[in-house]
Amino acid sequence: MTDQPVCLTLIVPRQLRDEVLDYLTEQSDLVSGFTASHGAGHGADVRLQTAAERVKGHADQTAVQMILAESDANGLLDRLRVSFAGTKLVYWTMPVTEFGTID
């Protein structure tokens, strides 16, 4: 069995953004880099934390994506479950069929 690459996506609430990004940077044994972008969370399970979010009708969030070996993604998720227990971080993984750099 091979350790296929996956794209791990984390959806991080605004108030946890800096803490999670710092945490990911510290996990250099598993994470070589990531991309973070602004997101707007919609849906019945999305918690609107501030008056501004309630007026806008969406939660300010950060979407963080990284390409990892599947075993590293699982290891990182295990660490996140311990370090961010109770925060309701949303995540998913998707298989990556190709990954590289255009030089």
ZIGIGI-V566704 format. One record per residue. N is the residue number from 1. BURIAL is b if it has 24 or more other ideal C-beta (glycine too) atoms within 12 Angstrom, else e. Layout:
BEGIN
N/BURIAL ; N/BURIAL
END
This chain:
BEGIN
1/e ; 2/e ; 3/e ; 4/e ; 5/e ; 6/b ; 7/b ; 8/b ; 9/b ; 10/b ; 11/b ; 12/b ; 13/b ; 14/b ; 15/e ; 16/b ; 17/b ; 18/e ; 19/e ; 20/b ; 21/b ; 22/e ; 23/b ; 24/b ; 25/e ; 26/e ; 27/b ; 28/e ; 29/e ; 30/b ; 31/b ; 32/e ; 33/e ; 34/b ; 35/e ; 36/e ; 37/e ; 38/e ; 39/e ; 40/e ; 41/b ; 42/e ; 43/e ; 44/e ; 45/e ; 46/e ; 47/e ; 48/e ; 49/e ; 50/e ; 51/e ; 52/e ; 53/e ; 54/e ; 55/e ; 56/e ; 57/e ; 58/e ; 59/b ; 60/b ; 61/b ; 62/b ; 63/b ; 64/b ; 65/b ; 66/b ; 67/b ; 68/b ; 69/b ; 70/e ; 71/e ; 72/b ; 73/b ; 74/e ; 75/e ; 76/b ; 77/b ; 78/e ; 79/e ; 80/b ; 81/e ; 82/e ; 83/e ; 84/e ; 85/e ; 86/e ; 87/e ; 88/e ; 89/b ; 90/b ; 91/b ; 92/e ; 93/b ; 94/e ; 95/e ; 96/e ; 97/e ; 98/e ; 99/e ; 100/e ; 101/e ; 102/e ; 103/e
END
